[in-house]
Structures are given as structure tokens and as C-alpha cells.
Amino acid sequence: MTNKEEIIQYCHDCISGVIPSGKKHIWACERFVQTLNGSEPWIFPTSGTNKGQKRLSNGLHCLSILRAHFQEN
């Protein structure tokens, strides 16, 4: 059995409930199998990711922690 076949079997086991899995893990397995079967590939939406990247690059994630620390004292 090749690695690809093992992964596909693992996904089918997760989807069918043979391997206990959470809802989101099952969704990921279903999406993976659908992609392999030739349906449209799942594309991560990048529209909202720039906001978080700007916040991290400006250091605002650190400033909010520091601000909360100084407000407590």
C-alpha cells in the first residue's frame, strides 16, 4: 500500500467513524478526498488575512498586552 492509499484509507476511516475524529477533522478529510477525486480545489480565502498581518507587523499585538498590564497597576 502506497502512502497515498494509506492516507485515503485513513480519511475514509475518519469519515465513516472507524477512527474517532472531531467535526472539523472530518470536514478536512472530506475536503481532501473531494480534491483528490477531481472536484474544484479548496482555496483559502486571503481577503481578511492582510488585517492580521498588518496588526502583527505593527506590533499592535504586543501593545495591547502592555496596555492591559499597565491599566491593571
C-alpha positions in Angstrom: 0.0 0.0 0.0 1.4 3.4 -1.0 1.5 6.4 1.2 -1.3 8.0 -0.8 -3.5 4.9 -0.4 -2.8 4.8 3.3 -3.9 8.5 3.7 -7.0 7.9 1.6 -7.9 4.9 3.8 -7.3 7.0 6.9 -9.6 9.7 5.6 -12.3 7.2 4.8 -11.9 5.6 8.3 -12.3 9.0 9.9 -15.3 9.9 7.8 -17.1 6.6 8.5 -16.4 6.8 12.2 -13.9 3.8 12.5 -11.4 6.3 13.8 -12.9 8.8 16.4 -12.5 12.3 14.9 -13.8 15.7 15.6 -16.2 17.5 13.3 -13.6 19.8 11.7 -11.2 16.9 11.2 -13.9 15.0 9.4 -14.5 18.1 7.2 -10.8 18.3 6.4 -10.8 14.6 5.4 -13.9 15.1 3.2 -12.3 18.1 1.5 -9.1 16.2 0.9 -10.9 13.2 -0.6 -13.0 15.5 -2.8 -9.9 17.3 -4.0 -8.3 14.0 -5.0 -11.4 12.9 -6.8 -11.1 15.9 -9.1 -13.6 18.4 -7.7 -12.6 22.0 -7.5 -9.6 22.5 -5.2 -10.3 24.3 -2.0 -8.7 27.7 -1.9 -8.0 29.6 1.3 -9.7 33.0 1.2 -7.0 35.6 1.6 -9.3 38.7 1.8 -9.1 39.0 5.6 -5.6 37.8 6.2 -4.0 41.1 5.5 -5.5 42.8 8.5 -3.9 40.3 10.9 -0.6 40.5 9.2 -0.6 44.3 9.4 -1.5 44.1 13.1 1.3 41.7 13.8 3.9 43.7 11.7 3.0 46.9 13.5 3.5 45.3 16.9 -0.1 46.0 18.0 -0.4 42.5 19.5 2.3 43.5 21.9 1.0 46.9 22.6 -2.4 45.6 23.6 -0.8 43.2 26.1 1.3 46.0 27.5 -1.6 48.4 27.7 -3.7 45.9 29.7 -0.7 45.3 32.0 -0.3 49.0 32.8 -4.0 49.5 33.3 -4.1 46.9 36.0 -1.3 48.6 38.0 
